[in-house]
Amino acid sequence: MSKNQEYALQYADYAMAQMRRYGIPASVTLAQGILESSNGQSRLARNENNHFGIKATPSWIAGGGKYGIYTDDKPNEKFCSYDSVGDSYEHHSRFLKENSRYAGCFKLSPDDYKGWAQSIEKAGYATGGKYAENLQKIIEQNGLQKYDRQVMQEMAAQGRQFGVEHNPLQTSESAEHGTGYSFPVEREEFLFITSPFGTRQDPLDSTKQQMHKGVDIRCKADAVLATESGGKVVAVNQNKNTPGGKSLTVEYARTDGSKVQCTYMHLKEISVKVGDTVQAGGRLGTSGNTGTRTTGEHLHFGVKNIYADGTKRDIDPAAYLAEIAQKGHIKLQMLHNGNDLLVKYKAAEDTVPEKNLSPDGWMKKLLSSEDSGVGMSGCNDLIVEMAMTAFASLMLLATQIDNREEEEQKAAISAAMDLRTIDLKPLLPNMKNCDLTIGENGKAILKADNGELRVSRELTASELNRLSATLNNGTLTEEAKRMRVTGILNTVILSEAASQNFEQGMSRQQGQTENLRR
């Protein structure tokens, strides 16, 4: 991977966020960042987080903006200094938007990178020649147009609009325009917690118990955010081959001399360095699946209190985020198996009587909400939609067998949604293993193992239709549904096994024929 591509991969989220907010092609923003900051390695980028060579104007300085002094066209010129790279990207967009010289750019389509490059050069962004040509070359050689296409497709699919009013700011500027507080990832309704704080079964060794010193938040390449303003990055670990993988810690001072430390683990990439000051909602990095003790992508978010006398204590992040929610008037919930973990830590006047979600209600909430991070909603493909319908109905049927308690059912639903896999052994107890998985392409894969034969096959539209028709037949009893579903699944497994046996037989026959010929 080239240095240009490495830079683009690290900062693509920033550029795409700016495209949503201002309509500036992400490819052009990245190409400018690559060119102006020497792939993030210039002195301005390393010392001031300034990736676009923007100079500090008198109004910037009068408004309290920080700056560094460097030699460019002339000696001792003042350049803007930012608390984070995200702030640099946001200021770059505002610089273009608020400067009348660039007004013509904003008449162009957000994915017209060629027109944008030419208009930026024409408006006099850089003093050197062939600026547009250089930008276009960087874009096309590194395939940066894919980020433009990604944003355009995403906005169209979700029915979203470009503009700052529709796309909240996720940099330190949010402290000026927002509440000054944020949850560690952005959601509209709730965080889906796959593992809460406290003693739990070790996910890598079921025979052991361990103290889980944090909460695991279901994520998928999410921007991870600072929770308060004025925090200091006190630790950064870029080694993915450690238990927590790539991780960072931000420290917030309290007036009584104590401190709060928030730690983010298993990250894909980190956008800050030790010593950086962060603001509420500021992007710190991207969630991932790094580390030697992880079973899938998620954000491990831990909180530690350091008291004035130096003693330290790990605390339940739900207690900390309940405080953040109250201070920042954040209405999000932290749901684990349908229960809001924040409720017990909130002041009585700020709590809403909790609805006791049924297993069916919990499942529907997960399936219908984009905030869950499950990524199983908003599908337009008919086959995939059928797979999702069958998946949901099968999940509920499988969890209700053996008259499990509601909490056990909701825990099973949470696990199935997190892994996108249903354990079907309750329906087919004669199998050693049997499960249905929804792949990243939204297709349903049935896997079974009876101890002698293993089968794995994508369910056809006809099979999915039969399953859905049975599962949603209101005239059938639950027992009748189970029997019919079991019959359908057994038929699929037996037909696949017969096919495998036939192929193996043909293979042996061909081998024998070859031996005779010899």
FENTA-V830030 format. One record per residue. N is the residue number from 1. RES is the residue in one small letter. D_CENTER is the distance of its C-alpha to the mean C-alpha in whole Angstrom. Layout:
n->{N	N}
res->{RES	RES}
d_center->{D_CENTER	D_CENTER}
This chain:
n->{1	2	3	4	5	6	7	8	9	10	11	12	13	14	15	16	17	18	19	20	21	22	23	24	25	26	27	28	29	30	31	32	33	34	35	36	37	38	39	40	41	42	43	44	45	46	47	48	49	50	51	52	53	54	55	56	57	58	59	60	61	62	63	64	65	66	67	68	69	70	71	72	73	74	75	76	77	78	79	80	81	82	83	84	85	86	87	88	89	90	91	92	93	94	95	96	97	98	99	100	101	102	103	104	105	106	107	108	109	110	111	112	113	114	115	116	117	118	119	120	121	122	123	124	125	126	127	128	129	130	131	132	133	134	135	136	137	138	139	140	141	142	143	144	145	146	147	148	149	150	151	152	153	154	155	156	157	158	159	160	161	162	163	164	165	166	167	168	169	170	171	172	173	174	175	176	177	178	179	180	181	182	183	184	185	186	187	188	189	190	191	192	193	194	195	196	197	198	199	200	201	202	203	204	205	206	207	208	209	210	211	212	213	214	215	216	217	218	219	220	221	222	223	224	225	226	227	228	229	230	231	232	233	234	235	236	237	238	239	240	241	242	243	244	245	246	247	248	249	250	251	252	253	254	255	256	257	258	259	260	261	262	263	264	265	266	267	268	269	270	271	272	273	274	275	276	277	278	279	280	281	282	283	284	285	286	287	288	289	290	291	292	293	294	295	296	297	298	299	300	301	302	303	304	305	306	307	308	309	310	311	312	313	314	315	316	317	318	319	320	321	322	323	324	325	326	327	328	329	330	331	332	333	334	335	336	337	338	339	340	341	342	343	344	345	346	347	348	349	350	351	352	353	354	355	356	357	358	359	360	361	362	363	364	365	366	367	368	369	370	371	372	373	374	375	376	377	378	379	380	381	382	383	384	385	386	387	388	389	390	391	392	393	394	395	396	397	398	399	400	401	402	403	404	405	406	407	408	409	410	411	412	413	414	415	416	417	418	419	420	421	422	423	424	425	426	427	428	429	430	431	432	433	434	435	436	437	438	439	440	441	442	443	444	445	446	447	448	449	450	451	452	453	454	455	456	457	458	459	460	461	462	463	464	465	466	467	468	469	470	471	472	473	474	475	476	477	478	479	480	481	482	483	484	485	486	487	488	489	490	491	492	493	494	495	496	497	498	499	500	501	502	503	504	505	506	507	508	509	510	511	512	513	514	515	516	517	518}
res->{m	s	k	n	q	e	y	a	l	q	y	a	d	y	a	m	a	q	m	r	r	y	g	i	p	a	s	v	t	l	a	q	g	i	l	e	s	s	n	g	q	s	r	l	a	r	n	e	n	n	h	f	g	i	k	a	t	p	s	w	i	a	g	g	g	k	y	g	i	y	t	d	d	k	p	n	e	k	f	c	s	y	d	s	v	g	d	s	y	e	h	h	s	r	f	l	k	e	n	s	r	y	a	g	c	f	k	l	s	p	d	d	y	k	g	w	a	q	s	i	e	k	a	g	y	a	t	g	g	k	y	a	e	n	l	q	k	i	i	e	q	n	g	l	q	k	y	d	r	q	v	m	q	e	m	a	a	q	g	r	q	f	g	v	e	h	n	p	l	q	t	s	e	s	a	e	h	g	t	g	y	s	f	p	v	e	r	e	e	f	l	f	i	t	s	p	f	g	t	r	q	d	p	l	d	s	t	k	q	q	m	h	k	g	v	d	i	r	c	k	a	d	a	v	l	a	t	e	s	g	g	k	v	v	a	v	n	q	n	k	n	t	p	g	g	k	s	l	t	v	e	y	a	r	t	d	g	s	k	v	q	c	t	y	m	h	l	k	e	i	s	v	k	v	g	d	t	v	q	a	g	g	r	l	g	t	s	g	n	t	g	t	r	t	t	g	e	h	l	h	f	g	v	k	n	i	y	a	d	g	t	k	r	d	i	d	p	a	a	y	l	a	e	i	a	q	k	g	h	i	k	l	q	m	l	h	n	g	n	d	l	l	v	k	y	k	a	a	e	d	t	v	p	e	k	n	l	s	p	d	g	w	m	k	k	l	l	s	s	e	d	s	g	v	g	m	s	g	c	n	d	l	i	v	e	m	a	m	t	a	f	a	s	l	m	l	l	a	t	q	i	d	n	r	e	e	e	e	q	k	a	a	i	s	a	a	m	d	l	r	t	i	d	l	k	p	l	l	p	n	m	k	n	c	d	l	t	i	g	e	n	g	k	a	i	l	k	a	d	n	g	e	l	r	v	s	r	e	l	t	a	s	e	l	n	r	l	s	a	t	l	n	n	g	t	l	t	e	e	a	k	r	m	r	v	t	g	i	l	n	t	v	i	l	s	e	a	a	s	q	n	f	e	q	g	m	s	r	q	q	g	q	t	e	n	l	r	r}
d_center->{23	25	24	24	21	19	20	18	15	15	15	14	11	14	16	14	14	18	18	17	19	22	22	23	22	19	21	24	22	21	24	26	24	25	28	29	27	28	25	24	27	30	31	30	26	27	29	28	24	26	25	27	30	31	34	34	37	39	37	34	36	38	35	34	32	32	33	34	38	38	40	39	42	44	44	42	40	37	34	31	29	25	23	20	19	17	21	22	20	21	25	25	24	26	29	29	29	31	34	36	37	33	34	35	31	30	32	30	27	24	24	27	27	30	32	29	30	34	34	32	35	38	37	38	34	36	39	39	40	38	35	33	35	33	29	30	31	28	25	27	28	24	23	21	22	19	16	19	19	15	15	19	18	15	17	20	18	16	20	18	21	21	22	21	22	20	17	17	17	14	17	20	22	20	22	25	24	22	23	22	20	16	14	11	8	9	10	14	15	14	11	12	13	14	17	18	21	24	26	24	25	24	21	23	26	27	31	30	28	26	25	22	21	18	16	13	10	8	4	3	3	3	6	8	11	15	17	20	22	25	23	24	21	24	22	20	20	19	20	18	21	21	20	17	16	15	15	17	19	20	23	24	28	30	34	35	34	32	28	25	22	18	17	13	13	12	10	10	12	14	15	18	21	23	26	23	23	20	20	18	15	15	12	13	11	7	6	8	11	14	17	20	19	16	16	12	9	8	9	12	14	18	20	24	27	29	33	35	38	35	34	30	29	25	24	22	19	20	23	22	19	22	24	21	21	25	25	23	23	20	20	17	17	16	17	18	20	20	22	21	21	22	25	27	26	27	30	32	33	29	28	28	30	27	27	28	25	27	25	25	24	21	20	21	19	16	17	17	14	11	10	10	7	10	10	13	15	16	18	21	23	26	25	22	22	25	23	21	24	26	23	22	26	27	24	26	29	29	28	31	33	35	35	32	32	29	27	27	26	23	22	22	21	18	18	18	15	13	15	16	19	22	25	28	31	32	33	35	36	38	35	34	30	29	26	24	20	18	17	14	17	18	21	23	24	27	28	31	33	36	37	39	37	34	32	29	29	27	28	30	30	34	32	29	32	34	32	30	34	35	32	33	36	38	41	40	40	37	39	40	37	36	39	38	35	36	38	36	34	37	38	35	35	39	39	36	38	42	40	39	43	44	42	43	47	47	46	48	51	50	50	54	55	54	56	59	59	59}
